[in-house]
Protein backbone atom coordinates (compact mmCIF):
# COMPACT_ATOMS: atom_id res chain seq x y z
CA UNK A 1 0.00 0.00 0.00
CA UNK A 2 2.84 2.37 0.87
CA UNK A 3 4.45 1.58 -2.49
CA UNK A 4 1.21 2.50 -4.33
CA UNK A 5 0.93 5.79 -2.41
CA UNK A 6 4.56 6.65 -3.21
CA UNK A 7 4.05 5.78 -6.86
CA UNK A 8 0.93 7.94 -7.02
CA UNK A 9 2.79 10.83 -5.41
CA UNK A 10 5.60 10.52 -7.93
CA UNK A 11 3.14 10.45 -10.81
CA UNK A 12 1.33 13.52 -9.50
CA UNK A 13 4.64 15.34 -9.12
CA UNK A 14 5.68 14.46 -12.65
CA UNK A 15 2.31 15.60 -14.01
CA UNK A 16 2.62 18.86 -12.09
CA UNK A 17 6.08 19.45 -13.52
CA UNK A 18 4.86 18.68 -17.02
CA UNK A 19 2.01 21.13 -16.56
CA UNK A 20 4.45 23.86 -15.51
CA UNK A 21 6.90 23.21 -18.36
CA UNK A 22 5.88 25.02 -21.52
CA UNK A 23 7.15 26.77 -24.61
CA UNK A 24 7.99 30.32 -23.61
CA UNK A 25 7.00 33.18 -25.94
CA UNK A 26 8.75 36.25 -24.58
CA UNK A 27 8.46 39.58 -26.42
CA UNK A 28 11.78 41.21 -27.23
CA UNK A 29 11.65 44.83 -28.36
CA UNK A 30 14.28 47.31 -29.47
CA UNK A 31 14.54 50.52 -31.45
CA UNK A 32 16.96 51.01 -34.31
CA UNK A 33 17.10 53.96 -36.66
CA UNK A 34 13.89 55.35 -35.21
CA UNK A 35 11.97 52.13 -35.88
CA UNK A 36 10.63 49.95 -33.06
CA UNK A 37 10.95 46.21 -33.60
CA UNK A 38 8.89 43.50 -31.90
CA UNK A 39 10.41 40.02 -31.96
CA UNK A 40 9.65 36.86 -29.95
CA UNK A 41 12.01 34.68 -27.92
CA UNK A 42 10.90 31.04 -28.09
CA UNK A 43 12.19 28.17 -25.97
CA UNK A 44 11.15 25.23 -23.81
CA UNK A 45 11.46 26.08 -20.12
CA UNK A 46 11.31 22.43 -18.97
CA UNK A 47 15.04 22.66 -18.34
CA UNK A 48 17.34 25.45 -17.26
CA UNK A 49 20.25 23.86 -19.15
CA UNK A 50 21.97 26.29 -21.50
CA UNK A 51 21.55 25.55 -25.18
CA UNK A 52 22.49 27.14 -28.53
CA UNK A 53 20.80 30.38 -29.52
CA UNK A 54 19.42 30.90 -33.02
CA UNK A 55 18.32 34.07 -34.78
CA UNK A 56 15.43 32.93 -36.97
CA UNK A 57 14.10 35.11 -39.79
CA UNK A 58 10.76 33.91 -41.18
CA UNK A 59 9.47 34.23 -44.72
CA UNK A 60 8.34 37.55 -46.14
CA UNK A 61 5.09 37.52 -44.14
CA UNK A 62 7.23 38.21 -41.08
CA UNK A 63 6.44 37.50 -37.45
CA UNK A 64 3.01 35.91 -37.14
CA UNK A 65 1.29 32.92 -35.55
CA UNK A 66 2.51 30.50 -38.22
CA UNK A 67 6.10 31.68 -37.79
CA UNK A 68 5.84 31.21 -34.02
CA UNK A 69 4.61 27.63 -34.53
CA UNK A 70 7.58 26.91 -36.78
CA UNK A 71 9.95 28.42 -34.22
CA UNK A 72 8.44 26.19 -31.51
CA UNK A 73 8.88 23.11 -33.68
CA UNK A 74 12.51 23.88 -34.44
CA UNK A 75 13.41 25.03 -30.93
CA UNK A 76 12.09 21.95 -29.14
CA UNK A 77 14.43 21.25 -26.25
CA UNK A 78 17.48 21.95 -28.42
CA UNK A 79 17.60 25.71 -29.04
CA UNK A 80 16.53 29.13 -27.85
CA UNK A 81 15.19 31.01 -30.87
CA UNK A 82 14.76 34.73 -31.43
CA UNK A 83 12.01 34.94 -34.05
CA UNK A 84 13.11 38.16 -35.64
CA UNK A 85 11.10 41.15 -36.81
CA UNK A 86 12.90 42.67 -39.80
CA UNK A 87 10.21 45.24 -40.74
CA UNK A 88 9.26 47.08 -37.57
CA UNK A 89 6.42 46.51 -35.12
CA UNK A 90 3.92 48.55 -37.13
CA UNK A 91 4.38 46.60 -40.36
CA UNK A 92 2.74 43.20 -40.40
CA UNK A 93 1.77 41.83 -43.84
CA UNK A 94 -1.47 39.87 -43.79
CA UNK A 95 -0.88 36.16 -44.24
CA UNK A 96 -1.35 35.19 -47.91
CA UNK A 97 -1.33 38.82 -49.06
CA UNK A 98 1.71 38.62 -51.32
CA UNK A 99 1.41 42.25 -52.38
CA UNK A 100 1.77 43.44 -48.78
CA UNK A 101 4.69 41.08 -48.17
CA UNK A 102 6.44 42.18 -51.36
CA UNK A 103 6.04 45.82 -50.33
CA UNK A 104 7.52 45.00 -46.91
CA UNK A 105 10.67 43.33 -48.24
CA UNK A 106 11.27 45.73 -51.13
CA UNK A 107 13.10 48.41 -49.09
CA UNK A 108 15.43 45.79 -47.62
CA UNK A 109 16.32 44.22 -50.94
CA UNK A 110 16.88 47.73 -52.31
CA UNK A 111 19.17 48.58 -49.38
CA UNK A 112 21.14 45.51 -48.40
CA UNK A 113 23.23 47.57 -45.97
CA UNK A 114 19.99 48.23 -44.07
CA UNK A 115 19.16 44.53 -44.13
CA UNK A 116 22.59 43.68 -42.75
CA UNK A 117 22.29 46.32 -40.06
CA UNK A 118 18.93 44.97 -38.90
CA UNK A 119 19.95 41.32 -38.83
CA UNK A 120 23.14 42.16 -36.94
CA UNK A 121 21.10 44.08 -34.36
CA UNK A 122 18.90 41.00 -33.96
CA UNK A 123 22.02 38.97 -33.18
CA UNK A 124 23.02 41.55 -30.57
CA UNK A 125 19.55 41.32 -29.03
CA UNK A 126 19.73 37.52 -28.93
CA UNK A 127 23.01 37.69 -27.03
CA UNK A 128 21.46 40.13 -24.56
CA UNK A 129 18.73 37.60 -23.70
CA UNK A 130 21.32 35.26 -22.18
CA UNK A 131 21.00 37.08 -18.86
CA UNK A 132 17.47 35.70 -18.43
CA UNK A 133 17.16 32.82 -20.91
CA UNK A 134 19.18 29.55 -21.09
CA UNK A 135 21.39 30.59 -24.02
CA UNK A 136 24.94 29.33 -24.49
CA UNK A 137 26.51 32.43 -26.05
CA UNK A 138 29.44 30.35 -27.32
CA UNK A 139 26.96 28.56 -29.61
CA UNK A 140 25.11 31.06 -31.79
CA UNK A 141 23.76 30.63 -35.30
CA UNK A 142 21.06 31.96 -37.64
CA UNK A 143 18.44 30.30 -39.81
CA UNK A 144 16.08 31.82 -42.33
CA UNK A 145 13.31 30.94 -44.75
CA UNK A 146 12.72 32.51 -48.20
CA UNK A 147 13.39 36.22 -47.57
CA UNK A 148 14.76 35.13 -44.20
CA UNK A 149 17.32 33.02 -46.01
CA UNK A 150 18.61 36.13 -47.76
CA UNK A 151 18.80 37.91 -44.41
CA UNK A 152 20.88 35.25 -42.68
CA UNK A 153 23.18 34.88 -45.68
CA UNK A 154 23.75 38.63 -45.45
CA UNK A 155 24.50 38.18 -41.74
CA UNK A 156 27.26 35.77 -42.74
CA UNK A 157 28.53 38.11 -45.47
CA UNK A 158 28.80 40.90 -42.92
CA UNK A 159 31.39 38.87 -41.02
CA UNK A 160 29.19 38.23 -37.99
CA UNK A 161 30.75 36.00 -35.35
CA UNK A 162 28.30 33.09 -35.49
CA UNK A 163 29.07 29.42 -35.80
CA UNK A 164 26.72 28.81 -38.72
CA UNK A 165 23.94 30.12 -40.90
CA UNK A 166 21.33 27.94 -42.59
CA UNK A 167 19.12 29.15 -45.44
CA UNK A 168 15.97 27.29 -46.51
CA UNK A 169 14.68 28.08 -50.03
CA UNK A 170 16.31 31.48 -49.60
CA UNK A 171 17.14 34.23 -52.04
CA UNK A 172 20.78 33.63 -52.99
CA UNK A 173 21.53 37.04 -54.53
CA UNK A 174 23.87 39.67 -53.11
CA UNK A 175 24.67 43.31 -53.79
CA UNK A 176 28.39 42.70 -53.29
CA UNK A 177 29.91 39.29 -53.90
CA UNK A 178 33.27 40.48 -52.57
CA UNK A 179 31.80 40.51 -49.06
CA UNK A 180 32.11 36.72 -49.04
CA UNK A 181 35.71 37.15 -47.95
CA UNK A 182 34.40 38.30 -44.54
CA UNK A 183 32.39 35.15 -43.82
CA UNK A 184 33.27 33.41 -40.56
CA UNK A 185 30.23 31.16 -40.28
CA UNK A 186 29.72 27.71 -41.75
CA UNK A 187 27.16 28.29 -44.52
CA UNK A 188 24.47 25.80 -45.51
CA UNK A 189 22.00 26.78 -48.23
CA UNK A 190 19.21 24.41 -49.31
CA UNK A 191 17.08 25.15 -52.37
CA UNK A 192 14.62 23.21 -54.48
CA UNK A 193 15.85 22.02 -57.85
CA UNK A 194 12.69 23.37 -59.46
CA UNK A 195 12.60 26.68 -57.57
CA UNK A 196 12.30 29.20 -60.41
CA UNK A 197 12.59 32.15 -57.98
CA UNK A 198 15.94 31.36 -56.38
CA UNK A 199 17.82 28.84 -58.53
CA UNK A 200 18.53 31.43 -61.22
CA UNK A 201 21.20 32.77 -58.84
CA UNK A 202 22.64 29.37 -57.90
CA UNK A 203 25.74 29.52 -60.11
CA UNK A 204 26.60 33.05 -58.97
CA UNK A 205 26.10 32.02 -55.35
CA UNK A 206 28.47 29.08 -55.70
CA UNK A 207 31.05 31.28 -57.42
CA UNK A 208 30.71 33.69 -54.50
CA UNK A 209 31.17 30.95 -51.93
CA UNK A 210 34.21 29.61 -53.76
CA UNK A 211 35.89 32.95 -53.12
CA UNK A 212 35.07 32.85 -49.41
CA UNK A 213 37.05 31.21 -46.60
CA UNK A 214 33.82 29.63 -45.38
CA UNK A 215 33.07 25.99 -44.87
CA UNK A 216 29.99 25.90 -47.07
CA UNK A 217 27.52 23.53 -48.65
CA UNK A 218 24.85 24.13 -51.26
CA UNK A 219 22.18 21.42 -51.33
CA UNK A 220 19.79 21.09 -54.26
CA UNK A 221 16.68 19.15 -53.28
CA UNK A 222 15.19 17.19 -56.14
CA UNK A 223 11.68 17.94 -57.43
CA UNK A 224 11.18 20.63 -54.77
CA UNK A 225 9.95 24.12 -55.60
CA UNK A 226 9.97 27.28 -53.50
CA UNK A 227 8.43 27.23 -49.98
CA UNK A 228 9.09 23.54 -49.34
CA UNK A 229 9.08 24.06 -45.53
CA UNK A 230 6.03 26.34 -45.49
CA UNK A 231 3.09 24.30 -44.20
CA UNK A 232 -0.12 25.16 -46.06
CA UNK A 233 1.51 26.50 -49.22
CA UNK A 234 0.17 24.65 -52.25
CA UNK A 235 0.59 26.66 -55.43
CA UNK A 236 2.58 25.40 -58.44
CA UNK A 237 5.68 27.50 -57.70
CA UNK A 238 5.41 27.67 -53.90
CA UNK A 239 4.51 24.34 -52.34
CA UNK A 240 5.05 22.59 -49.01
CA UNK A 241 6.77 19.21 -49.29
CA UNK A 242 6.72 17.26 -46.03
CA UNK A 243 9.41 14.79 -47.11
CA UNK A 244 11.78 17.48 -48.35
CA UNK A 245 11.08 19.65 -45.30
CA UNK A 246 11.94 16.80 -42.93
CA UNK A 247 15.12 16.08 -44.88
CA UNK A 248 16.18 19.72 -44.81
CA UNK A 249 15.58 19.99 -41.06
CA UNK A 250 17.71 16.89 -40.55
CA UNK A 251 20.50 18.49 -42.57
CA UNK A 252 20.16 21.66 -40.51
CA UNK A 253 20.45 19.84 -37.19
CA UNK A 254 23.51 17.94 -38.37
CA UNK A 255 25.11 21.13 -39.71
CA UNK A 256 24.52 22.97 -36.44
CA UNK A 257 25.78 20.08 -34.30
CA UNK A 258 29.01 20.01 -36.27
CA UNK A 259 29.35 23.81 -36.14
CA UNK A 260 28.85 23.86 -32.36
CA UNK A 261 31.20 20.93 -31.67
CA UNK A 262 34.14 21.94 -29.54
CA UNK A 263 32.57 25.24 -28.43
CA UNK A 264 31.78 24.09 -24.89
C-alpha positions as CSV (number, residue, x, y, z in Angstrom):
1,X,0.0,0.0,0.0
2,X,2.8,2.4,0.9
3,X,4.5,1.6,-2.5
4,X,1.2,2.5,-4.3
5,X,0.9,5.8,-2.4
6,X,4.6,6.7,-3.2
7,X,4.1,5.8,-6.9
8,X,0.9,7.9,-7.0
9,X,2.8,10.8,-5.4
10,X,5.6,10.5,-7.9
11,X,3.1,10.4,-10.8
12,X,1.3,13.5,-9.5
13,X,4.6,15.3,-9.1
14,X,5.7,14.5,-12.6
15,X,2.3,15.6,-14.0
16,X,2.6,18.9,-12.1
17,X,6.1,19.5,-13.5
18,X,4.9,18.7,-17.0
19,X,2.0,21.1,-16.6
20,X,4.5,23.9,-15.5
21,X,6.9,23.2,-18.4
22,X,5.9,25.0,-21.5
23,X,7.2,26.8,-24.6
24,X,8.0,30.3,-23.6
25,X,7.0,33.2,-25.9
26,X,8.7,36.2,-24.6
27,X,8.5,39.6,-26.4
28,X,11.8,41.2,-27.2
29,X,11.6,44.8,-28.4
30,X,14.3,47.3,-29.5
31,X,14.5,50.5,-31.4
32,X,17.0,51.0,-34.3
33,X,17.1,54.0,-36.7
34,X,13.9,55.3,-35.2
35,X,12.0,52.1,-35.9
36,X,10.6,49.9,-33.1
37,X,10.9,46.2,-33.6
38,X,8.9,43.5,-31.9
39,X,10.4,40.0,-32.0
40,X,9.6,36.9,-30.0
41,X,12.0,34.7,-27.9
42,X,10.9,31.0,-28.1
43,X,12.2,28.2,-26.0
44,X,11.2,25.2,-23.8
45,X,11.5,26.1,-20.1
46,X,11.3,22.4,-19.0
47,X,15.0,22.7,-18.3
48,X,17.3,25.5,-17.3
49,X,20.2,23.9,-19.2
50,X,22.0,26.3,-21.5
51,X,21.5,25.6,-25.2
52,X,22.5,27.1,-28.5
53,X,20.8,30.4,-29.5
54,X,19.4,30.9,-33.0
55,X,18.3,34.1,-34.8
56,X,15.4,32.9,-37.0
57,X,14.1,35.1,-39.8
58,X,10.8,33.9,-41.2
59,X,9.5,34.2,-44.7
60,X,8.3,37.5,-46.1
61,X,5.1,37.5,-44.1
62,X,7.2,38.2,-41.1
63,X,6.4,37.5,-37.4
64,X,3.0,35.9,-37.1
65,X,1.3,32.9,-35.6
66,X,2.5,30.5,-38.2
67,X,6.1,31.7,-37.8
68,X,5.8,31.2,-34.0
69,X,4.6,27.6,-34.5
70,X,7.6,26.9,-36.8
71,X,9.9,28.4,-34.2
72,X,8.4,26.2,-31.5
73,X,8.9,23.1,-33.7
74,X,12.5,23.9,-34.4
75,X,13.4,25.0,-30.9
76,X,12.1,22.0,-29.1
77,X,14.4,21.3,-26.2
78,X,17.5,22.0,-28.4
79,X,17.6,25.7,-29.0
80,X,16.5,29.1,-27.9
81,X,15.2,31.0,-30.9
82,X,14.8,34.7,-31.4
83,X,12.0,34.9,-34.0
84,X,13.1,38.2,-35.6
85,X,11.1,41.1,-36.8
86,X,12.9,42.7,-39.8
87,X,10.2,45.2,-40.7
88,X,9.3,47.1,-37.6
89,X,6.4,46.5,-35.1
90,X,3.9,48.6,-37.1
91,X,4.4,46.6,-40.4
92,X,2.7,43.2,-40.4
93,X,1.8,41.8,-43.8
94,X,-1.5,39.9,-43.8
95,X,-0.9,36.2,-44.2
96,X,-1.4,35.2,-47.9
97,X,-1.3,38.8,-49.1
98,X,1.7,38.6,-51.3
99,X,1.4,42.3,-52.4
100,X,1.8,43.4,-48.8
101,X,4.7,41.1,-48.2
102,X,6.4,42.2,-51.4
103,X,6.0,45.8,-50.3
104,X,7.5,45.0,-46.9
105,X,10.7,43.3,-48.2
106,X,11.3,45.7,-51.1
107,X,13.1,48.4,-49.1
108,X,15.4,45.8,-47.6
109,X,16.3,44.2,-50.9
110,X,16.9,47.7,-52.3
111,X,19.2,48.6,-49.4
112,X,21.1,45.5,-48.4
113,X,23.2,47.6,-46.0
114,X,20.0,48.2,-44.1
115,X,19.2,44.5,-44.1
116,X,22.6,43.7,-42.7
117,X,22.3,46.3,-40.1
118,X,18.9,45.0,-38.9
119,X,20.0,41.3,-38.8
120,X,23.1,42.2,-36.9
121,X,21.1,44.1,-34.4
122,X,18.9,41.0,-34.0
123,X,22.0,39.0,-33.2
124,X,23.0,41.5,-30.6
125,X,19.6,41.3,-29.0
126,X,19.7,37.5,-28.9
127,X,23.0,37.7,-27.0
128,X,21.5,40.1,-24.6
129,X,18.7,37.6,-23.7
130,X,21.3,35.3,-22.2
131,X,21.0,37.1,-18.9
132,X,17.5,35.7,-18.4
133,X,17.2,32.8,-20.9
134,X,19.2,29.6,-21.1
135,X,21.4,30.6,-24.0
136,X,24.9,29.3,-24.5
137,X,26.5,32.4,-26.1
138,X,29.4,30.3,-27.3
139,X,27.0,28.6,-29.6
140,X,25.1,31.1,-31.8
141,X,23.8,30.6,-35.3
142,X,21.1,32.0,-37.6
143,X,18.4,30.3,-39.8
144,X,16.1,31.8,-42.3
145,X,13.3,30.9,-44.7
146,X,12.7,32.5,-48.2
147,X,13.4,36.2,-47.6
148,X,14.8,35.1,-44.2
149,X,17.3,33.0,-46.0
150,X,18.6,36.1,-47.8
151,X,18.8,37.9,-44.4
152,X,20.9,35.2,-42.7
153,X,23.2,34.9,-45.7
154,X,23.8,38.6,-45.4
155,X,24.5,38.2,-41.7
156,X,27.3,35.8,-42.7
157,X,28.5,38.1,-45.5
158,X,28.8,40.9,-42.9
159,X,31.4,38.9,-41.0
160,X,29.2,38.2,-38.0
161,X,30.7,36.0,-35.3
162,X,28.3,33.1,-35.5
163,X,29.1,29.4,-35.8
164,X,26.7,28.8,-38.7
165,X,23.9,30.1,-40.9
166,X,21.3,27.9,-42.6
167,X,19.1,29.1,-45.4
168,X,16.0,27.3,-46.5
169,X,14.7,28.1,-50.0
170,X,16.3,31.5,-49.6
171,X,17.1,34.2,-52.0
172,X,20.8,33.6,-53.0
173,X,21.5,37.0,-54.5
174,X,23.9,39.7,-53.1
175,X,24.7,43.3,-53.8
176,X,28.4,42.7,-53.3
177,X,29.9,39.3,-53.9
178,X,33.3,40.5,-52.6
179,X,31.8,40.5,-49.1
180,X,32.1,36.7,-49.0
181,X,35.7,37.1,-47.9
182,X,34.4,38.3,-44.5
183,X,32.4,35.1,-43.8
184,X,33.3,33.4,-40.6
185,X,30.2,31.2,-40.3
186,X,29.7,27.7,-41.8
187,X,27.2,28.3,-44.5
188,X,24.5,25.8,-45.5
189,X,22.0,26.8,-48.2
190,X,19.2,24.4,-49.3
191,X,17.1,25.2,-52.4
192,X,14.6,23.2,-54.5
193,X,15.9,22.0,-57.9
194,X,12.7,23.4,-59.5
195,X,12.6,26.7,-57.6
196,X,12.3,29.2,-60.4
197,X,12.6,32.1,-58.0
198,X,15.9,31.4,-56.4
199,X,17.8,28.8,-58.5
200,X,18.5,31.4,-61.2
201,X,21.2,32.8,-58.8
202,X,22.6,29.4,-57.9
203,X,25.7,29.5,-60.1
204,X,26.6,33.0,-59.0
205,X,26.1,32.0,-55.4
206,X,28.5,29.1,-55.7
207,X,31.0,31.3,-57.4
208,X,30.7,33.7,-54.5
209,X,31.2,30.9,-51.9
210,X,34.2,29.6,-53.8
211,X,35.9,33.0,-53.1
212,X,35.1,32.8,-49.4
213,X,37.1,31.2,-46.6
214,X,33.8,29.6,-45.4
215,X,33.1,26.0,-44.9
216,X,30.0,25.9,-47.1
217,X,27.5,23.5,-48.6
218,X,24.8,24.1,-51.3
219,X,22.2,21.4,-51.3
220,X,19.8,21.1,-54.3
221,X,16.7,19.1,-53.3
222,X,15.2,17.2,-56.1
223,X,11.7,17.9,-57.4
224,X,11.2,20.6,-54.8
225,X,9.9,24.1,-55.6
226,X,10.0,27.3,-53.5
227,X,8.4,27.2,-50.0
228,X,9.1,23.5,-49.3
229,X,9.1,24.1,-45.5
230,X,6.0,26.3,-45.5
231,X,3.1,24.3,-44.2
232,X,-0.1,25.2,-46.1
233,X,1.5,26.5,-49.2
234,X,0.2,24.7,-52.2
235,X,0.6,26.7,-55.4
236,X,2.6,25.4,-58.4
237,X,5.7,27.5,-57.7
238,X,5.4,27.7,-53.9
239,X,4.5,24.3,-52.3
240,X,5.0,22.6,-49.0
241,X,6.8,19.2,-49.3
242,X,6.7,17.3,-46.0
243,X,9.4,14.8,-47.1
244,X,11.8,17.5,-48.3
245,X,11.1,19.6,-45.3
246,X,11.9,16.8,-42.9
247,X,15.1,16.1,-44.9
248,X,16.2,19.7,-44.8
249,X,15.6,20.0,-41.1
250,X,17.7,16.9,-40.6
251,X,20.5,18.5,-42.6
252,X,20.2,21.7,-40.5
253,X,20.5,19.8,-37.2
254,X,23.5,17.9,-38.4
255,X,25.1,21.1,-39.7
256,X,24.5,23.0,-36.4
257,X,25.8,20.1,-34.3
258,X,29.0,20.0,-36.3
259,X,29.3,23.8,-36.1
260,X,28.9,23.9,-32.4
261,X,31.2,20.9,-31.7
262,X,34.1,21.9,-29.5
263,X,32.6,25.2,-28.4
264,X,31.8,24.1,-24.9
